[in-house]
Amino acid sequence: MPPAKTSFVCLPCRAAYKQPPPSPPARGGEEDKRVCPRCAGELIHVGVAFAAPPRRDTEGWRVLSLLLHAGVRFHMGCCCGCDGPGYRPRTLREARERMAYARRTGEPLARALVRPDLP
């Protein structure tokens, strides 16, 4: 059976694509690069547990861009896929709260962004 497809996104086009997973990097080489069919820009691998916001949802795509640039991805929590990717902020307000928390406490931004509750 072929491997399950995974999601890739193009932030400028606000488009998501399901494609076969990237191959492991060759010895001393670069990882598998994917190209957007609309703009020929580089696609970002986001993981199998990703659901793209609608193209017209500007705020959703801004939050997604912030998450991806912080290094947050949407991979399953365990090997059987029962946990899902965990919490991800959906609004700019939620993202800003977590960014302020990270600055205030010194917690890494990627970890603060996926924190479901702030103390």
Rosetta blueprint (number, residue, H / E / L):
1 M L
2 P L
3 P L
4 A L
5 K L
6 T E
7 S E
8 F E
9 V E
10 C E
11 L L
12 P L
13 C L
14 R L
15 A E
16 A E
17 Y E
18 K E
19 Q E
20 P L
21 P L
22 P L
23 S L
24 P L
25 P L
26 A L
27 R L
28 G L
29 G L
30 E L
31 E L
32 D L
33 K L
34 R L
35 V E
36 C L
37 P L
38 R L
39 C L
40 A L
41 G L
42 E E
43 L L
44 I E
45 H E
46 V E
47 G E
48 V L
49 A L
50 F L
51 A L
52 A L
53 P L
54 P L
55 R L
56 R L
57 D L
58 T H
59 E H
60 G H
61 W H
62 R H
63 V H
64 L H
65 S H
66 L H
67 L H
68 L H
69 H H
70 A L
71 G L
72 V L
73 R L
74 F L
75 H L
76 M L
77 G L
78 C L
79 C L
80 C L
81 G L
82 C L
83 D L
84 G L
85 P L
86 G L
87 Y L
88 R L
89 P L
90 R L
91 T L
92 L H
93 R H
94 E H
95 A H
96 R H
97 E H
98 R H
99 M H
100 A H
101 Y H
102 A H
103 R H
104 R H
105 T H
106 G L
107 E L
108 P L
109 L H
110 A H
111 R H
112 A H
113 L H
114 V L
115 R L
116 P L
117 D L
118 L L
119 P L
